[in-house]
């Protein structure tokens, strides 16, 4: 899946019940966990996303962020769950 986030935009707090992996194609991504840990990635860098852990992705660059994500689930399985209000 290709995900695009405008400068200053966020994914919102969510988690993945399946393994997922991503690569930043353009821009700069910051991933924050609920405990405050953060990781920043730039174009060309890859990550294995945390599973069953709430996190938020944010575009911290001045240009649109393009991120390609690969999910290792089964057909019909939920890939992402938003944080309950």
C-alpha positions in Angstrom: 0.0 0.0 0.0 1.3 3.5 -0.9 0.6 6.0 1.9 1.0 9.7 1.4 1.0 12.2 4.2 1.1 16.0 3.7 3.7 18.0 5.6 2.7 18.2 9.3 0.1 15.4 8.8 -0.3 12.3 10.9 -1.7 8.8 10.6 -3.5 9.0 14.0 -2.9 6.5 16.8 -3.4 3.0 15.5 -1.9 -0.5 15.7 -1.4 -3.5 13.3 -2.5 -7.0 14.3 -0.3 -8.4 11.6 3.4 -8.0 10.8 4.0 -5.0 8.5 7.1 -3.5 7.0 7.6 -0.1 5.4 10.1 1.9 3.3 10.2 5.7 3.1 10.2 6.6 -0.6 10.2 10.4 -0.1 10.2 12.8 2.8 10.8 12.2 6.5 8.7 10.1 8.9 8.6 10.1 12.7 7.0 7.2 14.4 6.0 7.7 18.1 4.9 5.0 20.6 2.6 5.7 23.6 5.6 5.4 26.0 7.3 8.4 24.2 9.9 6.4 22.2 10.4 7.9 18.7 12.2 6.9 15.5 12.8 9.1 12.5 13.3 7.7 9.0 14.3 9.4 5.8 13.9 8.4 2.1 15.5 5.1 1.5 15.2 3.8 5.0 13.0 0.9 6.0 11.3 -0.3 9.2 9.6 -3.3 10.7 6.4 -1.8 12.3 5.5 -2.7 15.8 2.6 -5.2 16.1 -0.3 -4.9 18.5 1.3 -1.6 19.8 -0.4 1.8 19.5 1.8 4.2 17.5 1.4 7.4 15.4 3.2 8.3 12.2 3.9 11.9 11.4 5.4 13.7 8.4 8.1 15.9 10.0 9.5 17.1 6.7 8.6 20.1 4.5 7.5 17.9 1.5 4.9 15.2 1.1 5.8 11.9 2.7 5.5 8.7 0.6 5.7 5.4 2.4 5.2 2.0 0.9 3.9 -0.6 3.4 3.8 -4.4 3.1 1.4 -6.4 5.3 1.8 -10.1 6.1 -1.8 -11.1 6.8 -4.5 -13.2 5.1 -7.3 -12.2 2.7 -10.0 -10.3 4.6 -7.9 -9.8 7.8 -7.9 -6.4 9.4 -4.6 -4.7 8.7 -4.9 -1.6 10.9 -7.0 -0.7 14.0 -7.5 2.9 15.1 -7.2 3.8 18.8 -10.5 3.6 20.6 -11.8 7.1 21.6 
